């Protein structure tokens, strides 16, 4: 991990380039785990794993080498003469046999923190996928808007050009000509704005995919198959969310971790047992100096002065805090699911209305084209613009529906946020008036 951080992020040239044309599935597959928004989650996971490894080694065998250099001056009653050195060297092997459950509680807490970190990574990855979908749809909508505005500008220019001819022959006044020119200039301004949005949305997608400078020029329109669907029963959605929502599961793991910390808080005030073996070497040869020692040592705290209660209360506070956060998240999730279900019903009603509007505009376009060819009526340009507006409305509604279903899948903990079958069921086409 240190090598990754110190070497810096990979440049866009070092990654798989963005295909052109680009499909939605390709864009999702290009999500870069080294993007700062995702890499931060990985660092939190590495920290949790490191803590788990540390907890696992808490009761491991330890080997220490202890040395002492000492000189002395003998008293008058001492019999020893010669060198006055008393150096020693110990090799100490110790192994905790029982620590009151501290190491087990510490390991359990660390393991649950690791699970929570993995769940949060998966949850954020799901949210990031929805963000990529949003950026992808923004480009398509911006392209449709640019095409519509270019069409409007072309119509306004033709009208203005015809007005110039009529003005030369005195058929229209200066004011009328300026009005036509103003209409054309406003249409031209909208083209500049929409083409700017088309470029900006491509830049946004390239940055989200961590590939600056690789703006895609052509996007393939996805076949999302979101029409003629109805949501599963609300109770079914709630049940799935309560069982599989990753944020809820992460808090469940955090709750188990906090409970393990409560156990760990009590453990230092319970008896512990260790095995110790020593091998010693001395510069003096005295009867009280042993070359080998083996011991079974026990320590039993009798009085902590209230420290045990303080540590336990601090751990209990974390348990209660986690319980509160979980309950609050469950309430928020129920509200969010309800809002999405209501929004789905509204979008479906809009879709049905838009389908009728699209059929009407298609027929209106055919009639306007026939009248234009007969030179009876000249609103063909307006009819073409309305067709483009209808197409834009249909695309926007379809994308909103897809993003809504993706959010539902995210809340339900689905691995594939585009698995519509997990939250909806297909219904037969409803007969429409005039169909």
C-alpha positions as CSV (number, residue, x, y, z in Angstrom):
1,X,0.0,0.0,0.0
2,X,2.9,2.4,0.8
3,X,4.3,1.6,-2.7
4,X,1.0,2.5,-4.3
5,X,0.7,5.7,-2.5
6,X,4.3,6.9,-3.0
7,X,4.3,6.0,-6.7
8,X,1.3,8.2,-7.4
9,X,-1.9,7.5,-9.4
10,X,-1.6,5.9,-12.8
11,X,-1.9,8.4,-15.7
12,X,-4.8,8.1,-18.1
13,X,-2.4,6.7,-20.7
14,X,-1.5,3.8,-18.4
15,X,-5.2,2.7,-18.2
16,X,-7.5,1.0,-20.7
17,X,-8.6,3.8,-23.0
18,X,-12.3,4.8,-23.2
19,X,-13.8,3.1,-26.3
20,X,-15.4,5.1,-29.0
21,X,-18.3,4.6,-29.4
22,X,-18.9,3.9,-25.7
23,X,-21.7,1.8,-24.3
24,X,-23.1,2.1,-20.8
25,X,-21.8,-1.4,-19.8
26,X,-18.4,-0.5,-21.0
27,X,-18.4,2.7,-19.0
28,X,-19.4,0.8,-15.8
29,X,-16.6,-1.8,-16.5
30,X,-14.1,1.1,-16.8
31,X,-14.7,2.3,-13.2
32,X,-11.2,2.7,-11.7
33,X,-10.6,1.4,-8.2
34,X,-7.7,3.8,-8.0
35,X,-10.0,6.8,-8.2
36,X,-9.6,8.8,-4.9
37,X,-13.2,8.5,-4.1
38,X,-12.9,4.7,-4.1
39,X,-9.3,4.4,-2.9
40,X,-10.1,6.0,0.4
41,X,-12.5,3.1,1.2
42,X,-9.7,0.6,0.4
43,X,-7.4,2.4,2.9
44,X,-10.0,2.1,5.6
45,X,-10.2,-1.6,4.8
46,X,-6.5,-2.0,5.0
47,X,-6.5,-0.3,8.4
48,X,-9.2,-2.8,9.6
49,X,-7.2,-5.7,8.3
50,X,-4.1,-4.4,10.0
51,X,-5.9,-4.1,13.3
52,X,-7.3,-7.7,12.9
53,X,-3.7,-9.0,12.3
54,X,-2.5,-7.2,15.3
55,X,-5.2,-8.7,17.4
56,X,-4.4,-12.2,16.1
57,X,-0.8,-11.8,17.3
58,X,-1.7,-10.6,20.8
59,X,-1.2,-14.0,22.4
60,X,1.7,-15.2,20.2
61,X,5.0,-16.5,21.5
62,X,7.5,-13.7,22.4
63,X,11.3,-14.1,22.6
64,X,13.4,-11.5,24.4
65,X,17.1,-11.2,24.9
66,X,18.0,-9.3,28.1
67,X,21.5,-8.3,29.0
68,X,23.1,-6.6,32.1
69,X,26.6,-5.3,32.6
70,X,27.5,-4.7,36.3
71,X,30.5,-4.2,38.4
72,X,30.8,-4.4,42.2
73,X,33.2,-3.9,45.1
74,X,33.2,-6.7,47.6
75,X,33.0,-6.0,51.4
76,X,35.7,-7.0,53.9
77,X,33.8,-10.1,54.9
78,X,33.5,-11.4,51.4
79,X,35.6,-14.4,50.4
80,X,35.6,-13.8,46.7
81,X,38.6,-12.1,45.2
82,X,39.7,-11.3,41.7
83,X,37.5,-9.7,39.0
84,X,34.6,-7.6,40.3
85,X,32.3,-8.0,37.4
86,X,28.8,-9.5,37.6
87,X,27.5,-9.5,34.0
88,X,24.5,-11.6,32.9
89,X,22.5,-12.5,29.8
90,X,19.0,-14.0,29.6
91,X,17.0,-15.5,26.8
92,X,13.4,-15.3,27.8
93,X,10.5,-17.2,26.0
94,X,7.0,-16.3,27.2
95,X,3.6,-17.4,26.0
96,X,0.3,-16.1,27.4
97,X,-2.0,-19.1,28.0
98,X,-5.1,-17.2,29.2
99,X,-5.7,-13.5,29.3
100,X,-9.3,-13.3,30.6
101,X,-10.7,-13.4,27.1
102,X,-9.0,-10.1,26.1
103,X,-7.3,-11.4,22.9
104,X,-10.4,-13.2,21.7
105,X,-12.6,-10.1,22.2
106,X,-10.0,-7.9,20.5
107,X,-9.8,-10.3,17.5
108,X,-13.6,-10.5,17.3
109,X,-13.9,-6.7,17.3
110,X,-11.3,-6.3,14.7
111,X,-12.8,-9.0,12.5
112,X,-16.2,-7.4,12.6
113,X,-14.7,-4.0,11.8
114,X,-13.1,-5.6,8.7
115,X,-16.5,-7.0,7.6
116,X,-18.1,-3.6,8.1
117,X,-15.4,-2.0,6.0
118,X,-15.9,-4.5,3.2
119,X,-19.6,-3.9,3.2
120,X,-19.2,-0.2,3.0
121,X,-16.8,-0.6,0.1
122,X,-19.4,-2.6,-1.8
123,X,-22.1,0.0,-0.9
124,X,-20.0,2.9,-2.1
125,X,-19.0,1.0,-5.3
126,X,-22.7,0.5,-6.0
127,X,-23.4,4.3,-5.5
128,X,-20.4,5.1,-7.7
129,X,-21.9,2.9,-10.5
130,X,-25.1,4.9,-10.3
131,X,-23.1,8.1,-10.6
132,X,-21.4,6.8,-13.8
133,X,-24.9,6.0,-15.1
134,X,-26.0,9.5,-14.4
135,X,-23.0,11.0,-16.1
136,X,-23.5,8.7,-19.1
137,X,-27.2,9.7,-19.4
138,X,-26.3,13.4,-19.1
139,X,-24.2,13.2,-22.2
140,X,-27.0,11.6,-24.2
141,X,-29.5,14.2,-23.1
142,X,-27.0,17.0,-23.9
143,X,-26.6,15.6,-27.4
144,X,-30.3,15.4,-27.9
145,X,-30.7,19.0,-26.7
146,X,-27.9,20.1,-29.0
147,X,-29.6,18.4,-32.0
148,X,-32.9,20.0,-31.1
149,X,-31.4,23.5,-30.7
150,X,-29.5,23.1,-34.0
151,X,-32.8,22.2,-35.7
152,X,-34.5,25.2,-34.2
153,X,-31.6,27.5,-35.3
154,X,-31.8,26.1,-38.8
155,X,-35.5,26.8,-38.9
156,X,-35.0,30.3,-37.5
157,X,-32.3,31.0,-40.0
158,X,-34.5,30.0,-43.0
159,X,-37.3,32.2,-41.7
160,X,-34.9,35.1,-41.2
161,X,-33.4,34.6,-44.6
162,X,-36.9,34.6,-46.2
163,X,-37.7,37.7,-44.2
164,X,-34.7,39.5,-45.6
165,X,-36.0,38.8,-49.1
166,X,-39.4,40.0,-48.2
167,X,-37.9,43.1,-46.6
168,X,-36.1,44.0,-49.8
169,X,-39.5,43.9,-51.6
170,X,-41.1,45.9,-48.9
171,X,-43.4,43.2,-47.7
172,X,-42.3,43.5,-44.0
173,X,-41.1,46.4,-42.0
174,X,-37.7,47.0,-40.3
175,X,-39.3,46.0,-36.9
176,X,-40.5,42.7,-38.3
177,X,-37.1,41.9,-39.8
178,X,-35.3,42.7,-36.5
179,X,-37.8,40.4,-34.7
180,X,-36.9,37.6,-37.1
181,X,-33.2,38.3,-36.6
182,X,-33.6,38.4,-32.8
183,X,-35.3,35.0,-33.0
184,X,-32.4,33.6,-35.0
185,X,-29.8,35.0,-32.6
186,X,-31.6,33.6,-29.6
187,X,-31.7,30.2,-31.3
188,X,-28.0,30.5,-32.1
189,X,-27.3,31.3,-28.4
190,X,-29.1,28.2,-27.3
191,X,-27.0,26.1,-29.7
192,X,-23.8,27.5,-28.2
193,X,-25.1,26.7,-24.7
194,X,-26.2,23.2,-25.5
195,X,-23.0,22.3,-27.3
196,X,-21.1,23.6,-24.3
197,X,-23.1,21.3,-22.1
198,X,-22.4,18.4,-24.4
199,X,-18.6,19.0,-24.0
200,X,-18.9,19.5,-20.2
201,X,-20.8,16.3,-19.6
202,X,-18.1,14.4,-21.6
203,X,-15.5,15.9,-19.4
204,X,-17.4,15.0,-16.3
205,X,-17.7,11.3,-17.3
206,X,-14.0,11.2,-18.2
207,X,-13.0,12.5,-14.7
208,X,-15.4,10.1,-12.9
209,X,-13.7,7.2,-14.8
210,X,-10.4,8.7,-13.8
211,X,-9.3,9.2,-17.4
212,X,-8.9,12.9,-17.9
213,X,-8.5,14.0,-21.4
214,X,-10.3,10.9,-22.9
215,X,-13.8,12.5,-23.6
216,X,-15.9,10.0,-25.6
217,X,-17.3,11.5,-28.8
218,X,-20.0,9.0,-29.5
219,X,-22.2,7.1,-27.0
220,X,-24.4,4.1,-27.8
221,X,-27.9,4.6,-26.6
222,X,-28.7,1.8,-24.1
223,X,-31.7,-0.4,-24.3
224,X,-32.9,-0.1,-20.7
225,X,-36.2,-2.0,-20.9
226,X,-37.8,0.0,-18.1
227,X,-41.2,0.4,-19.7
228,X,-44.3,-1.5,-18.7
229,X,-43.0,-2.5,-15.3
230,X,-44.5,-2.3,-11.9
231,X,-42.7,-2.3,-8.6
232,X,-42.9,-5.3,-6.3
233,X,-45.2,-4.9,-3.2
234,X,-43.8,-2.3,-0.8
235,X,-43.7,-4.8,2.0
236,X,-41.6,-7.1,-0.2
237,X,-39.1,-4.3,-0.9
238,X,-38.9,-3.4,2.8
239,X,-38.2,-7.0,3.7
240,X,-35.5,-7.4,1.1
241,X,-33.9,-4.1,2.2
242,X,-33.9,-5.1,5.9
243,X,-32.2,-8.4,5.1
244,X,-29.6,-7.2,2.5
245,X,-29.0,-3.5,2.7
246,X,-25.2,-3.2,3.0
247,X,-25.2,-0.2,5.3
248,X,-27.5,-2.0,7.7
249,X,-25.3,-5.1,7.6
250,X,-22.2,-2.9,8.2
251,X,-23.9,-1.4,11.3
252,X,-24.7,-5.0,12.5
253,X,-21.0,-5.8,12.2
254,X,-20.1,-2.6,14.0
255,X,-22.6,-3.5,16.7
256,X,-20.9,-6.9,17.2
257,X,-17.5,-5.1,17.3
258,X,-18.7,-2.7,19.9
259,X,-20.1,-5.6,22.0
260,X,-16.7,-7.3,21.7
261,X,-15.1,-4.1,23.0
262,X,-17.3,-4.3,26.1
263,X,-15.9,-7.8,26.7
264,X,-12.4,-6.6,26.1
265,X,-12.9,-3.7,28.6
266,X,-13.6,-6.3,31.4
267,X,-10.8,-8.7,30.4
268,X,-7.8,-6.8,31.9
269,X,-9.4,-7.2,35.4
270,X,-9.7,-11.0,35.1
271,X,-6.9,-13.5,36.0
272,X,-4.3,-14.2,33.3
273,X,-1.8,-17.1,33.0
274,X,1.5,-17.2,31.1
275,X,4.2,-19.8,30.6
276,X,7.9,-18.5,30.8
277,X,11.2,-20.3,30.1
278,X,14.5,-18.6,30.7
279,X,18.1,-19.6,29.8
280,X,20.8,-17.5,31.6
281,X,24.5,-17.0,31.5
282,X,26.6,-15.2,34.1
283,X,30.1,-13.9,34.5
284,X,30.1,-14.9,38.2
285,X,29.4,-18.4,39.4
286,X,27.1,-18.2,42.4
287,X,24.8,-20.8,43.8
288,X,21.8,-18.6,43.5
289,X,22.3,-18.2,39.8
290,X,20.3,-20.7,37.7
291,X,21.0,-21.5,34.1
292,X,17.5,-22.7,33.4
293,X,14.1,-21.6,34.7
294,X,10.6,-22.6,33.8
295,X,7.5,-21.0,35.4
296,X,3.8,-20.9,35.2
297,X,2.8,-17.4,36.2
298,X,-0.7,-16.1,37.2
299,X,-1.9,-12.5,37.8
300,X,-5.2,-11.7,39.3
301,X,-6.2,-8.0,39.8
302,X,-8.1,-7.6,43.1
303,X,-8.9,-3.9,43.0
304,X,-9.0,-1.5,40.1
305,X,-10.2,1.7,41.8
306,X,-13.2,2.1,39.5
307,X,-11.1,1.9,36.3
308,X,-13.0,-1.2,35.2
309,X,-16.4,0.5,35.3
310,X,-15.1,3.6,33.5
311,X,-13.7,1.4,30.6
312,X,-16.9,-0.7,30.4
313,X,-19.1,2.4,30.4
314,X,-17.2,3.9,27.5
315,X,-17.6,0.6,25.6
316,X,-21.3,0.5,26.4
317,X,-21.7,4.0,25.0
318,X,-20.4,2.9,21.7
319,X,-22.9,0.0,21.7
320,X,-25.8,2.3,22.4
321,X,-24.6,4.8,19.7
322,X,-24.4,2.1,17.1
323,X,-27.9,0.8,18.0
324,X,-29.2,4.4,17.6
325,X,-27.5,4.8,14.3
326,X,-28.9,1.5,13.0
327,X,-32.4,2.3,14.1
328,X,-32.2,5.8,12.5
329,X,-30.9,4.3,9.3
330,X,-33.7,1.8,9.2
331,X,-36.3,4.6,9.5
332,X,-34.5,6.7,6.9
333,X,-34.4,3.7,4.5
334,X,-38.2,3.1,4.9
335,X,-38.9,6.7,4.1
336,X,-36.5,6.6,1.1
337,X,-38.1,3.5,-0.3
338,X,-41.6,5.0,0.1
339,X,-40.5,8.2,-1.7
340,X,-38.9,6.1,-4.6
341,X,-42.1,4.1,-4.9
342,X,-44.2,7.2,-5.1
343,X,-41.8,8.7,-7.6
344,X,-42.0,5.5,-9.7
345,X,-45.8,5.8,-9.9
346,X,-45.5,9.4,-11.0
347,X,-42.8,8.6,-13.7
348,X,-44.9,5.7,-15.0
349,X,-47.9,8.1,-15.3
350,X,-45.8,10.6,-17.1
351,X,-44.4,7.9,-19.4
352,X,-47.9,6.9,-20.5
353,X,-48.8,10.5,-21.1
354,X,-45.6,11.0,-23.0
355,X,-46.3,8.0,-25.2
356,X,-49.7,9.5,-26.2
357,X,-48.0,12.8,-26.8
358,X,-45.4,11.2,-29.0
359,X,-48.0,9.4,-31.1
360,X,-49.9,12.7,-31.5
361,X,-46.7,14.5,-32.6
362,X,-45.8,11.9,-35.1
363,X,-49.3,12.2,-36.7
364,X,-49.1,15.9,-36.5
365,X,-45.7,15.8,-38.2
366,X,-47.1,13.7,-41.1
367,X,-50.0,16.0,-41.6
368,X,-47.7,19.1,-41.5
369,X,-45.4,17.6,-44.0
370,X,-48.3,16.8,-46.4
371,X,-49.7,20.3,-46.0
372,X,-46.2,21.8,-46.6
373,X,-45.9,19.9,-49.8
374,X,-49.2,21.2,-50.9
375,X,-48.2,24.7,-49.8
376,X,-51.3,24.9,-47.7
377,X,-49.7,25.4,-44.3
378,X,-46.1,26.2,-43.3
379,X,-45.7,25.0,-39.7
380,X,-43.5,22.1,-40.7
381,X,-40.5,23.6,-38.8
382,X,-42.5,23.9,-35.6
383,X,-43.7,20.3,-36.0
384,X,-40.1,19.0,-36.4
385,X,-39.0,20.9,-33.3
386,X,-41.9,19.4,-31.3
387,X,-40.8,15.9,-32.4
388,X,-37.3,16.6,-31.1
389,X,-38.8,17.9,-27.9
390,X,-40.9,14.8,-27.5
391,X,-37.8,12.6,-28.1
392,X,-35.9,14.5,-25.4
393,X,-38.8,14.1,-23.0
394,X,-39.0,10.4,-23.6
395,X,-35.2,9.9,-23.1
396,X,-35.2,12.0,-19.9
397,X,-38.1,10.0,-18.5
398,X,-36.5,6.7,-19.4
399,X,-33.2,7.7,-17.8
400,X,-35.0,8.9,-14.6
401,X,-36.8,5.6,-14.4
402,X,-33.6,3.7,-14.8
403,X,-31.8,5.7,-12.1
404,X,-34.7,5.3,-9.8
405,X,-34.7,1.5,-10.2
406,X,-30.9,1.5,-9.7
407,X,-31.3,3.4,-6.4
408,X,-33.9,0.8,-5.3
409,X,-31.5,-2.0,-6.2
410,X,-28.8,-0.2,-4.2
411,X,-31.0,0.0,-1.2
412,X,-31.9,-3.7,-1.5
413,X,-28.2,-4.6,-1.6
414,X,-28.3,-6.0,-5.2
415,X,-24.9,-6.6,-6.7
416,X,-26.2,-5.5,-10.1
417,X,-28.0,-2.1,-9.8
418,X,-29.4,-2.7,-13.3
419,X,-31.2,-5.9,-12.4
420,X,-34.7,-4.6,-12.9
421,X,-36.2,-8.0,-12.1
422,X,-35.1,-7.7,-8.5
423,X,-37.4,-4.8,-7.8
424,X,-40.1,-5.0,-10.6
425,X,-42.1,-7.3,-12.6
426,X,-43.0,-7.0,-16.2
427,X,-46.6,-6.2,-17.1
428,X,-48.4,-6.4,-20.5
429,X,-48.8,-3.3,-22.6
430,X,-51.8,-1.4,-21.6
431,X,-54.2,-0.6,-24.4
432,X,-54.3,3.1,-25.2
433,X,-57.0,5.3,-26.6
434,X,-56.8,5.3,-30.4
435,X,-54.5,2.3,-30.4
